[in-house]
């Protein structure tokens, strides 16, 4: 990935260039920090959504095309068989859930118009009338119930890496225009979970086609229909003229990718792309000085970390894991690799999330203490390899190289870097068995629910679908949080879990990522903190 040091800008200049979008998104993130479930209205009973994007008699807008260039492509088009943001960005053009979120993270209606907690551990969703799949078939309660079961139950068709994303579902019942979901326990953030997860598929379409077909074709209810799928290269969607909601202004959208940030920026400035992701700080001036594009930015809900498998040496030693935290100078990496565009972390939960523990401190950079801990661990002389994706996260390769170099400066550990295409790496990260997952790798995790449990449970609980840790104390705290109805008490439990995870050091805690987009000057689009690129909200200038 190329650098251009003479065009580097500092953080203050960069934020000024970003304009009001960053400030707006920052305020939106802060607005979700009050209680575990947002407002009582959002949590316990959904507002009637019939007035939000219902069918109209007016003609569709004239339209225009939009091309988006990301760092990586999808891992397949099955919306329930992935655990990465880029795939979600792509399949989210065509698939929808029962609920959704607005750009500020607030809960809004989608395929459900109303929702309520009918009793502890039971939620009921009222479905929207008049919704059809892209095949023309009507959405049914049976389709919704089947989709939820397919995510959470292994015997329905797939072992979904999203199995924990809706909570501990025990039973799903289809009724007359409604679906009832029962949980093992309270599930105190049920509507936060369903607002972010749970895309709906047509049951008959899934059962009539094999998994390979589902990964190469699309049949959703969303604002765009699949027009072309060239695996690994590009995906083209056309506007769904029969969409139940407001038909987008965008007629056609093409999504492609380049791992090289300079290539993405070049496509933007050549007017070959309209939105590009992860513009590195040193490229901002080049974009700003052009007449073709500008910068849109937002603090993201993504945390970047180096995760270590607890079940293999030398990472089985807590002392060794703590040593690596002391060996990596995160502050230096944020300042010198990211030009200050990152916030150092000390726990799995970001500051604006429910459950963040404000009493913790980052591990200080202390090579001498790191060497002592390596000796205490019994793994002096360890040779380790850090696997990193290429171009998936902002400056990911450079971050990995800097961290590995600092680890290798210890007298008793050496660390090499293995660069991997993200789609290949994520297949290993999401392997069903922990024995098949990487031992030490750089990863980013986006948490669009703004709740600590939605990072800790999938990544760090014993039964988490992507876990790298097994610890009974953490499991117990998560179980307590799941059963706690009082928001303040629940937050204290999650803070305790974060304190314990800081000590256990299952990750080398790195930083919060800042999302930076290049956007064409002839379109208007406001980015979201959750990194979803909602092309249906793009308008023409």
C-alpha positions as a Python dict, from the first residue, in 0.01 Angstrom:
ca = {
    (1, 'X'): (0, 0, 0),
    (2, 'X'): (159, 320, -112),
    (3, 'X'): (224, 622, 108),
    (4, 'X'): (279, 984, 5),
    (5, 'X'): (431, 1152, 305),
    (6, 'X'): (448, 1502, 157),
    (7, 'X'): (68, 1511, 144),
    (8, 'X'): (15, 1404, 504),
    (9, 'X'): (-234, 1613, 703),
    (10, 'X'): (-271, 1628, 1078),
    (11, 'X'): (-576, 1522, 1277),
    (12, 'X'): (-707, 1878, 1323),
    (13, 'X'): (-689, 1956, 953),
    (14, 'X'): (-840, 1623, 869),
    (15, 'X'): (-1138, 1672, 1100),
    (16, 'X'): (-1194, 2019, 962),
    (17, 'X'): (-1197, 1874, 612),
    (18, 'X'): (-1449, 1614, 716),
    (19, 'X'): (-1707, 1883, 781),
    (20, 'X'): (-2023, 1839, 978),
    (21, 'X'): (-2073, 1471, 892),
    (22, 'X'): (-1826, 1361, 1157),
    (23, 'X'): (-1978, 1584, 1422),
    (24, 'X'): (-2327, 1462, 1340),
    (25, 'X'): (-2225, 1098, 1354),
    (26, 'X'): (-2033, 1156, 1677),
    (27, 'X'): (-2346, 1300, 1832),
    (28, 'X'): (-2547, 1008, 1704),
    (29, 'X'): (-2314, 759, 1867),
    (30, 'X'): (-2321, 947, 2195),
    (31, 'X'): (-2698, 943, 2192),
    (32, 'X'): (-2702, 566, 2241),
    (33, 'X'): (-2495, 555, 2556),
    (34, 'X'): (-2767, 627, 2808),
    (35, 'X'): (-2932, 289, 2867),
    (36, 'X'): (-2893, -65, 2745),
    (37, 'X'): (-3208, -49, 2539),
    (38, 'X'): (-3231, 315, 2435),
    (39, 'X'): (-3566, 469, 2522),
    (40, 'X'): (-3848, 271, 2675),
    (41, 'X'): (-4049, 321, 2357),
    (42, 'X'): (-3776, 165, 2143),
    (43, 'X'): (-3718, -125, 2379),
    (44, 'X'): (-4059, -243, 2488),
    (45, 'X'): (-4293, -147, 2206),
    (46, 'X'): (-4221, -51, 1845),
    (47, 'X'): (-4381, 257, 1696),
    (48, 'X'): (-4624, 202, 1411),
    (49, 'X'): (-4410, 202, 1098),
    (50, 'X'): (-4685, 228, 836),
    (51, 'X'): (-4599, 590, 770),
    (52, 'X'): (-4233, 516, 705),
    (53, 'X'): (-4164, 440, 344),
    (54, 'X'): (-4497, 286, 243),
    (55, 'X'): (-4602, 238, -116),
    (56, 'X'): (-4705, 547, -309),
    (57, 'X'): (-4881, 613, -637),
    (58, 'X'): (-4609, 847, -766),
    (59, 'X'): (-4370, 750, -1043),
    (60, 'X'): (-4019, 637, -950),
    (61, 'X'): (-3750, 909, -969),
    (62, 'X'): (-3558, 943, -1296),
    (63, 'X'): (-3246, 801, -1138),
    (64, 'X'): (-2869, 777, -1184),
    (65, 'X'): (-2597, 517, -1128),
    (66, 'X'): (-2360, 487, -831),
    (67, 'X'): (-2038, 284, -810),
    (68, 'X'): (-1888, 191, -472),
    (69, 'X'): (-1529, 69, -435),
    (70, 'X'): (-1440, -108, -112),
    (71, 'X'): (-1128, -280, 19),
    (72, 'X'): (-1268, -631, -20),
    (73, 'X'): (-1555, -809, -191),
    (74, 'X'): (-1809, -1042, -36),
    (75, 'X'): (-1764, -1403, 77),
    (76, 'X'): (-2092, -1507, -88),
    (77, 'X'): (-2447, -1375, -112),
    (78, 'X'): (-2615, -1581, 159),
    (79, 'X'): (-2710, -1308, 409),
    (80, 'X'): (-2710, -1552, 701),
    (81, 'X'): (-2381, -1728, 632),
    (82, 'X'): (-2119, -1460, 688),
    (83, 'X'): (-1972, -1249, 966),
    (84, 'X'): (-1805, -961, 784),
    (85, 'X'): (-1914, -606, 707),
    (86, 'X'): (-1831, -601, 335),
    (87, 'X'): (-2064, -892, 268),
    (88, 'X'): (-2330, -721, 477),
    (89, 'X'): (-2290, -402, 274),
    (90, 'X'): (-2347, -598, -46),
    (91, 'X'): (-2632, -828, 55),
    (92, 'X'): (-2796, -545, 246),
    (93, 'X'): (-2889, -384, -85),
    (94, 'X'): (-3145, -660, -137),
    (95, 'X'): (-3219, -824, 199),
    (96, 'X'): (-3393, -670, 498),
    (97, 'X'): (-3472, -757, 858),
    (98, 'X'): (-3777, -704, 1072),
    (99, 'X'): (-3633, -378, 1203),
    (100, 'X'): (-3361, -141, 1092),
    (101, 'X'): (-3154, 154, 1212),
    (102, 'X'): (-3131, 510, 1089),
    (103, 'X'): (-2802, 687, 1033),
    (104, 'X'): (-2780, 791, 1399),
    (105, 'X'): (-2829, 432, 1519),
    (106, 'X'): (-3194, 475, 1620),
    (107, 'X'): (-3438, 186, 1575),
    (108, 'X'): (-3687, 215, 1285),
    (109, 'X'): (-3946, -14, 1129),
    (110, 'X'): (-3870, -240, 834),
    (111, 'X'): (-4052, -567, 759),
    (112, 'X'): (-4221, -536, 1098),
    (113, 'X'): (-4439, -235, 1170),
    (114, 'X'): (-4480, -301, 1543),
    (115, 'X'): (-4296, -499, 1809),
    (116, 'X'): (-4350, -562, 2177),
    (117, 'X'): (-4219, -764, 2470),
    (118, 'X'): (-4534, -954, 2564),
    (119, 'X'): (-4368, -1106, 2872),
    (120, 'X'): (-4013, -1163, 2996),
    (121, 'X'): (-3830, -1369, 2736),
    (122, 'X'): (-4102, -1337, 2468),
    (123, 'X'): (-4114, -1084, 2184),
    (124, 'X'): (-4381, -1044, 1918),
    (125, 'X'): (-4345, -876, 1579),
    (126, 'X'): (-4633, -756, 1360),
    (127, 'X'): (-4546, -791, 992),
    (128, 'X'): (-4591, -525, 726),
    (129, 'X'): (-4865, -590, 470),
    (130, 'X'): (-4799, -586, 97),
    (131, 'X'): (-4431, -687, 100),
    (132, 'X'): (-4311, -914, -181),
    (133, 'X'): (-3985, -1092, -253),
    (134, 'X'): (-3804, -1019, -577),
    (135, 'X'): (-3970, -1329, -722),
    (136, 'X'): (-4307, -1158, -675),
    (137, 'X'): (-4417, -1392, -395),
    (138, 'X'): (-4565, -1238, -82),
    (139, 'X'): (-4372, -1228, 244),
    (140, 'X'): (-4531, -1460, 502),
    (141, 'X'): (-4495, -1517, 873),
    (142, 'X'): (-4364, -1864, 789),
    (143, 'X'): (-4079, -1707, 588),
    (144, 'X'): (-3984, -1490, 884),
    (145, 'X'): (-4000, -1776, 1135),
    (146, 'X'): (-3794, -1999, 906),
    (147, 'X'): (-3530, -1728, 857),
    (148, 'X'): (-3486, -1680, 1231),
    (149, 'X'): (-3460, -2056, 1285),
    (150, 'X'): (-3205, -2087, 1005),
    (151, 'X'): (-2980, -1838, 1181),
    (152, 'X'): (-3002, -1980, 1533),
    (153, 'X'): (-3060, -2357, 1490),
    (154, 'X'): (-2791, -2576, 1332),
    (155, 'X'): (-3038, -2838, 1207),
    (156, 'X'): (-3232, -2602, 979),
    (157, 'X'): (-2977, -2588, 698),
    (158, 'X'): (-2649, -2416, 787),
    (159, 'X'): (-2430, -2351, 1087),
    (160, 'X'): (-2454, -1975, 1081),
    (161, 'X'): (-2173, -1759, 1223),
    (162, 'X'): (-2458, -1526, 1323),
    (163, 'X'): (-2612, -1785, 1557),
    (164, 'X'): (-2568, -1564, 1865),
    (165, 'X'): (-2669, -1237, 1701),
    (166, 'X'): (-3038, -1258, 1796),
    (167, 'X'): (-2993, -1384, 2150),
    (168, 'X'): (-3062, -1729, 2293),
    (169, 'X'): (-3368, -1814, 2083),
    (170, 'X'): (-3553, -2124, 2201),
    (171, 'X'): (-3866, -2121, 1984),
    (172, 'X'): (-4016, -1929, 1693),
    (173, 'X'): (-4388, -1932, 1617),
    (174, 'X'): (-4557, -1805, 1299),
    (175, 'X'): (-4905, -1660, 1348),
    (176, 'X'): (-5153, -1459, 1147),
    (177, 'X'): (-4943, -1169, 1023),
    (178, 'X'): (-4714, -1190, 1323),
    (179, 'X'): (-4419, -1385, 1459),
    (180, 'X'): (-4349, -1468, 1824),
    (181, 'X'): (-3992, -1538, 1937),
    (182, 'X'): (-3916, -1704, 2270),
    (183, 'X'): (-3579, -1691, 2440),
    (184, 'X'): (-3390, -1886, 2702),
    (185, 'X'): (-3387, -1607, 2957),
    (186, 'X'): (-3484, -1242, 2938),
    (187, 'X'): (-3282, -1116, 2637),
    (188, 'X'): (-3278, -757, 2767),
    (189, 'X'): (-3167, -608, 2434),
    (190, 'X'): (-3390, -811, 2203),
    (191, 'X'): (-3499, -517, 1988),
    (192, 'X'): (-3148, -375, 1964),
    (193, 'X'): (-3041, -714, 1826),
    (194, 'X'): (-3325, -744, 1576),
    (195, 'X'): (-3268, -386, 1457),
    (196, 'X'): (-2921, -482, 1341),
    (197, 'X'): (-2944, -851, 1253),
    (198, 'X'): (-3173, -1114, 1107),
    (199, 'X'): (-3220, -1071, 731),
    (200, 'X'): (-3529, -1249, 598),
    (201, 'X'): (-3528, -1506, 316),
    (202, 'X'): (-3810, -1689, 139),
    (203, 'X'): (-3839, -2039, 285),
    (204, 'X'): (-3943, -2215, -37),
    (205, 'X'): (-3666, -2047, -237),
    (206, 'X'): (-3401, -2160, 13),
    (207, 'X'): (-3534, -2515, 34),
    (208, 'X'): (-3557, -2551, -345),
    (209, 'X'): (-3199, -2438, -407),
    (210, 'X'): (-2859, -2550, -283),
    (211, 'X'): (-2621, -2340, -78),
    (212, 'X'): (-2399, -2269, -380),
    (213, 'X'): (-2698, -2124, -566),
    (214, 'X'): (-2800, -1911, -266),
    (215, 'X'): (-2445, -1774, -244),
    (216, 'X'): (-2456, -1663, -608),
    (217, 'X'): (-2815, -1540, -638),
    (218, 'X'): (-3044, -1311, -441),
    (219, 'X'): (-3414, -1312, -352),
    (220, 'X'): (-3488, -1050, -93),
    (221, 'X'): (-3746, -780, -26),
    (222, 'X'): (-3510, -483, -40),
    (223, 'X'): (-3482, -173, -260),
    (224, 'X'): (-3242, -333, -510),
    (225, 'X'): (-3252, -654, -716),
    (226, 'X'): (-2942, -848, -822),
    (227, 'X'): (-2853, -781, -1184),
    (228, 'X'): (-2504, -931, -1214),
    (229, 'X'): (-2273, -1128, -986),
    (230, 'X'): (-1908, -1177, -1080),
    (231, 'X'): (-1769, -1346, -772),
    (232, 'X'): (-1468, -1166, -630),
    (233, 'X'): (-1487, -885, -886),
    (234, 'X'): (-1813, -698, -886),
    (235, 'X'): (-2181, -708, -797),
    (236, 'X'): (-2443, -505, -982),
    (237, 'X'): (-2789, -425, -846),
    (238, 'X'): (-3077, -255, -1023),
    (239, 'X'): (-3352, -56, -859),
    (240, 'X'): (-3650, -259, -737),
    (241, 'X'): (-3941, -72, -892),
    (242, 'X'): (-4185, -283, -687),
    (243, 'X'): (-4025, -198, -354),
    (244, 'X'): (-4270, -161, -65),
    (245, 'X'): (-4099, 155, 57),
    (246, 'X'): (-3963, 468, -105),
    (247, 'X'): (-3802, 371, -435),
    (248, 'X'): (-3437, 492, -439),
    (249, 'X'): (-3317, 766, -670),
    (250, 'X'): (-3027, 538, -769),
    (251, 'X'): (-3118, 329, -1074),
    (252, 'X'): (-2819, 96, -1067),
    (253, 'X'): (-2536, 44, -821),
    (254, 'X'): (-2212, -141, -884),
    (255, 'X'): (-1992, -260, -598),
    (256, 'X'): (-1630, -354, -663),
    (257, 'X'): (-1309, -359, -461),
    (258, 'X'): (-938, -292, -450),
    (259, 'X'): (-710, -377, -160),
    (260, 'X'): (-484, -84, -252),
    (261, 'X'): (-601, 245, -106),
    (262, 'X'): (-422, 441, -380),
    (263, 'X'): (-615, 247, -645),
    (264, 'X'): (-944, 327, -475),
    (265, 'X'): (-856, 696, -460),
    (266, 'X'): (-743, 695, -823),
    (267, 'X'): (-1076, 546, -930),
    (268, 'X'): (-1258, 816, -736),
    (269, 'X'): (-1058, 1100, -889),
    (270, 'X'): (-1093, 948, -1236),
    (271, 'X'): (-1470, 952, -1180),
    (272, 'X'): (-1486, 572, -1211),
    (273, 'X'): (-1622, 540, -857),
    (274, 'X'): (-1862, 758, -660),
    (275, 'X'): (-1790, 629, -308),
    (276, 'X'): (-1463, 471, -191),
    (277, 'X'): (-1382, 336, 154),
    (278, 'X'): (-1086, 373, 389),
    (279, 'X'): (-915, 674, 236),
    (280, 'X'): (-582, 686, 424),
    (281, 'X'): (-485, 1012, 595),
    (282, 'X'): (-199, 1082, 356),
    (283, 'X'): (-440, 1077, 60),
    (284, 'X'): (-689, 1327, 203),
    (285, 'X'): (-521, 1635, 57),
    (286, 'X'): (-518, 1483, -290),
    (287, 'X'): (-892, 1421, -271),
    (288, 'X'): (-967, 1764, -126),
    (289, 'X'): (-767, 1944, -391),
    (290, 'X'): (-952, 1776, -675),
    (291, 'X'): (-1271, 1906, -834),
    (292, 'X'): (-1415, 1553, -862),
    (293, 'X'): (-1448, 1446, -499),
    (294, 'X'): (-1445, 1533, -131),
    (295, 'X'): (-1408, 1363, 207),
    (296, 'X'): (-1689, 1227, 426),
    (297, 'X'): (-1592, 1079, 760),
    (298, 'X'): (-1742, 934, 1075),
    (299, 'X'): (-1609, 769, 1394),
    (300, 'X'): (-1695, 405, 1354),
    (301, 'X'): (-1826, 137, 1588),
    (302, 'X'): (-1530, -85, 1493),
    (303, 'X'): (-1250, -193, 1725),
    (304, 'X'): (-918, -319, 1587),
    (305, 'X'): (-724, -581, 1783),
    (306, 'X'): (-473, -866, 1761),
    (307, 'X'): (-648, -1178, 1885),
    (308, 'X'): (-470, -1481, 2035),
    (309, 'X'): (-602, -1836, 2065),
    (310, 'X'): (-608, -1936, 2430),
    (311, 'X'): (-570, -2310, 2356),
    (312, 'X'): (-230, -2307, 2181),
    (313, 'X'): (118, -2223, 2305),
    (314, 'X'): (251, -1966, 2372),
    (315, 'X'): (-84, -1782, 2377),
    (316, 'X'): (-223, -2024, 2636),
    (317, 'X'): (-22, -1825, 2891),
    (318, 'X'): (-188, -1514, 3032),
    (319, 'X'): (158, -1377, 3117),
    (320, 'X'): (265, -1413, 2752),
    (321, 'X'): (-51, -1241, 2629),
    (322, 'X'): (6, -955, 2871),
    (323, 'X'): (366, -935, 2754),
    (324, 'X'): (255, -869, 2396),
    (325, 'X'): (29, -589, 2520),
    (326, 'X'): (330, -426, 2684),
    (327, 'X'): (546, -491, 2376),
    (328, 'X'): (324, -307, 2125),
    (329, 'X'): (340, 72, 2134),
    (330, 'X'): (-17, 144, 2029),
    (331, 'X'): (15, 517, 2087),
    (332, 'X'): (306, 530, 1844),
    (333, 'X'): (112, 328, 1586),
    (334, 'X'): (-190, 557, 1612),
    (335, 'X'): (25, 866, 1575),
    (336, 'X'): (275, 750, 1313),
    (337, 'X'): (78, 497, 1107),
    (338, 'X'): (-272, 644, 1138),
    (339, 'X'): (-162, 1008, 1173),
    (340, 'X'): (-361, 1031, 1496),
    (341, 'X'): (-687, 899, 1355),
    (342, 'X'): (-765, 638, 1616),
    (343, 'X'): (-846, 607, 1985),
    (344, 'X'): (-637, 369, 2197),
    (345, 'X'): (-841, 93, 2361),
    (346, 'X'): (-800, -103, 2685),
    (347, 'X'): (-1098, -341, 2666),
    (348, 'X'): (-1325, -501, 2405),
    (349, 'X'): (-1595, -235, 2452),
    (350, 'X'): (-1573, 111, 2297),
    (351, 'X'): (-1629, 421, 2508),
    (352, 'X'): (-1974, 508, 2371),
    (353, 'X'): (-2114, 158, 2432),
    (354, 'X'): (-2321, 25, 2719),
    (355, 'X'): (-2086, -167, 2950),
    (356, 'X'): (-1768, 27, 2880),
    (357, 'X'): (-1556, 41, 3195),
    (358, 'X'): (-1416, 394, 3241),
    (359, 'X'): (-1183, 287, 3523),
    (360, 'X'): (-946, 86, 3303),
    (361, 'X'): (-622, 206, 3146),
    (362, 'X'): (-439, 89, 2835),
    (363, 'X'): (-138, -135, 2884),
    (364, 'X'): (165, 96, 2897),
    (365, 'X'): (437, 41, 2641),
    (366, 'X'): (707, -125, 2850),
    (367, 'X'): (947, -360, 2665),
    (368, 'X'): (1136, -444, 2984),
    (369, 'X'): (819, -558, 3157),
    (370, 'X'): (722, -747, 2842),
    (371, 'X'): (1048, -942, 2848),
    (372, 'X'): (999, -1024, 3218),
    (373, 'X'): (650, -1157, 3150),
    (374, 'X'): (776, -1369, 2861),
    (375, 'X'): (1031, -1526, 3094),
    (376, 'X'): (760, -1587, 3356),
    (377, 'X'): (541, -1754, 3093),
    (378, 'X'): (807, -2014, 3015),
    (379, 'X'): (800, -1933, 2644),
    (380, 'X'): (1122, -1739, 2602),
    (381, 'X'): (1247, -1777, 2247),
    (382, 'X'): (896, -1807, 2103),
    (383, 'X'): (860, -1756, 1729),
    (384, 'X'): (513, -1635, 1633),
    (385, 'X'): (337, -1522, 1314),
    (386, 'X'): (80, -1245, 1295),
    (387, 'X'): (-171, -1293, 1014),
    (388, 'X'): (-326, -976, 872),
    (389, 'X'): (-579, -898, 601),
    (390, 'X'): (-473, -682, 308),
    (391, 'X'): (-671, -364, 263),
    (392, 'X'): (-976, -460, 468),
    (393, 'X'): (-915, -207, 748),
    (394, 'X'): (-756, 134, 741),
    (395, 'X'): (-377, 78, 710),
    (396, 'X'): (-414, -283, 831),
    (397, 'X'): (-90, -417, 682),
    (398, 'X'): (115, -124, 810),
    (399, 'X'): (-39, -164, 1158),
    (400, 'X'): (46, -535, 1163),
    (401, 'X'): (400, -471, 1042),
    (402, 'X'): (458, -206, 1308),
    (403, 'X'): (324, -430, 1585),
    (404, 'X'): (526, -730, 1471),
    (405, 'X'): (841, -518, 1449),
    (406, 'X'): (793, -394, 1805),
    (407, 'X'): (735, -747, 1934),
    (408, 'X'): (1050, -863, 1758),
    (409, 'X'): (1247, -592, 1936),
    (410, 'X'): (1209, -800, 2252),
    (411, 'X'): (1514, -1012, 2321),
    (412, 'X'): (1311, -1330, 2375),
    (413, 'X'): (1035, -1324, 2109),
    (414, 'X'): (1036, -1295, 1731),
    (415, 'X'): (729, -1215, 1523),
    (416, 'X'): (672, -1235, 1150),
    (417, 'X'): (379, -1104, 943),
    (418, 'X'): (176, -1310, 699),
    (419, 'X'): (-39, -1104, 465),
    (420, 'X'): (-361, -1272, 354),
    (421, 'X'): (-654, -1185, 133),
    (422, 'X'): (-942, -1101, 365),
    (423, 'X'): (-1189, -1350, 220),
    (424, 'X'): (-942, -1634, 277),
    (425, 'X'): (-856, -1517, 628),
    (426, 'X'): (-1220, -1472, 729),
    (427, 'X'): (-1299, -1828, 623),
    (428, 'X'): (-1046, -1944, 882),
    (429, 'X'): (-1161, -1694, 1146),
    (430, 'X'): (-1519, -1817, 1111),
    (431, 'X'): (-1430, -2189, 1103),
    (432, 'X'): (-1674, -2394, 1310),
    (433, 'X'): (-1394, -2543, 1521),
    (434, 'X'): (-1147, -2329, 1713),
    (435, 'X'): (-871, -2571, 1614),
    (436, 'X'): (-908, -2449, 1254),
    (437, 'X'): (-885, -2079, 1338),
    (438, 'X'): (-567, -1866, 1320),
    (439, 'X'): (-344, -1861, 1625),
    (440, 'X'): (-263, -1489, 1609),
    (441, 'X'): (-427, -1243, 1373),
    (442, 'X'): (-532, -883, 1325),
    (443, 'X'): (-907, -838, 1311),
    (444, 'X'): (-1168, -563, 1330),
    (445, 'X'): (-1512, -604, 1484),
    (446, 'X'): (-1803, -370, 1422),
    (447, 'X'): (-2072, -357, 1689),
    (448, 'X'): (-2384, -187, 1558),
    (449, 'X'): (-2588, -264, 1871),
    (450, 'X'): (-2380, -25, 2088),
    (451, 'X'): (-2371, -288, 2363),
    (452, 'X'): (-2072, -465, 2519),
    (453, 'X'): (-2232, -808, 2502),
    (454, 'X'): (-2238, -799, 2124),
    (455, 'X'): (-1860, -796, 2109),
    (456, 'X'): (-1780, -1013, 2409),
    (457, 'X'): (-2036, -1289, 2345),
    (458, 'X'): (-1942, -1380, 1985),
    (459, 'X'): (-1566, -1328, 2024),
    (460, 'X'): (-1480, -1410, 2384),
    (461, 'X'): (-1741, -1639, 2539),
    (462, 'X'): (-1680, -2015, 2549),
    (463, 'X'): (-1967, -2087, 2309),
    (464, 'X'): (-1925, -1780, 2091),
    (465, 'X'): (-1930, -1860, 1718),
    (466, 'X'): (-1595, -1684, 1664),
    (467, 'X'): (-1445, -1725, 2009),
    (468, 'X'): (-1074, -1736, 2087),
    (469, 'X'): (-1121, -1772, 2464),
    (470, 'X'): (-1274, -2009, 2717),
    (471, 'X'): (-1323, -1867, 3065),
    (472, 'X'): (-1592, -1968, 3313),
    (473, 'X'): (-1591, -1632, 3491),
    (474, 'X'): (-1659, -1441, 3169),
    (475, 'X'): (-1932, -1689, 3076),
    (476, 'X'): (-2095, -1641, 3415),
    (477, 'X'): (-2089, -1263, 3392),
    (478, 'X'): (-2246, -1274, 3046),
    (479, 'X'): (-2517, -1507, 3175),
    (480, 'X'): (-2586, -1269, 3462),
    (481, 'X'): (-2608, -973, 3222),
    (482, 'X'): (-2845, -1165, 2998),
    (483, 'X'): (-3079, -1230, 3290),
    (484, 'X'): (-3069, -879, 3438),
    (485, 'X'): (-3368, -657, 3361),
    (486, 'X'): (-3238, -349, 3544),
    (487, 'X'): (-3030, -144, 3298),
    (488, 'X'): (-2792, 3, 3558),
    (489, 'X'): (-2725, -333, 3724),
    (490, 'X'): (-2670, -494, 3387),
    (491, 'X'): (-2418, -229, 3290),
    (492, 'X'): (-2221, -287, 3609),
    (493, 'X'): (-2199, -658, 3525),
    (494, 'X'): (-2067, -581, 3177),
    (495, 'X'): (-1814, -338, 3322),
    (496, 'X'): (-1689, -614, 3549),
    (497, 'X'): (-1655, -843, 3249),
    (498, 'X'): (-1448, -580, 3068),
    (499, 'X'): (-1221, -538, 3371),
    (500, 'X'): (-1159, -913, 3381),
    (501, 'X'): (-1092, -923, 3008),
    (502, 'X'): (-839, -645, 3045),
    (503, 'X'): (-652, -873, 3288),
    (504, 'X'): (-693, -1188, 3081),
    (505, 'X'): (-558, -1004, 2774),
    (506, 'X'): (-706, -1233, 2506),
    (507, 'X'): (-621, -957, 2258),
    (508, 'X'): (-347, -708, 2208),
    (509, 'X'): (-582, -413, 2252),
    (510, 'X'): (-526, -169, 1967),
    (511, 'X'): (-765, 113, 1864),
    (512, 'X'): (-1106, 234, 1752),
    (513, 'X'): (-1118, 280, 1376),
    (514, 'X'): (-1219, 603, 1209),
    (515, 'X'): (-1416, 552, 883),
    (516, 'X'): (-1305, 780, 600),
    (517, 'X'): (-1485, 788, 266),
    (518, 'X'): (-1410, 964, -58),
    (519, 'X'): (-1732, 1078, -228),
    (520, 'X'): (-1796, 1226, -570),
    (521, 'X'): (-1894, 1592, -568),
    (522, 'X'): (-2205, 1529, -780),
    (523, 'X'): (-2374, 1311, -514),
    (524, 'X'): (-2498, 1373, -162),
    (525, 'X'): (-2454, 1096, 94),
    (526, 'X'): (-2407, 1094, 471),
    (527, 'X'): (-2200, 800, 609),
    (528, 'X'): (-2308, 591, 907),
    (529, 'X'): (-2113, 492, 1218),
    (530, 'X'): (-2194, 123, 1159),
    (531, 'X'): (-2010, 130, 822),
    (532, 'X'): (-2313, 20, 619),
    (533, 'X'): (-2317, 199, 284),
    (534, 'X'): (-2685, 272, 226),
    (535, 'X'): (-2690, 354, -144),
    (536, 'X'): (-3069, 390, -129),
    (537, 'X'): (-3014, 722, 56),
    (538, 'X'): (-2781, 869, -206),
    (539, 'X'): (-2917, 1168, -396),
    (540, 'X'): (-2784, 1365, -690),
    (541, 'X'): (-2649, 1717, -642),
}
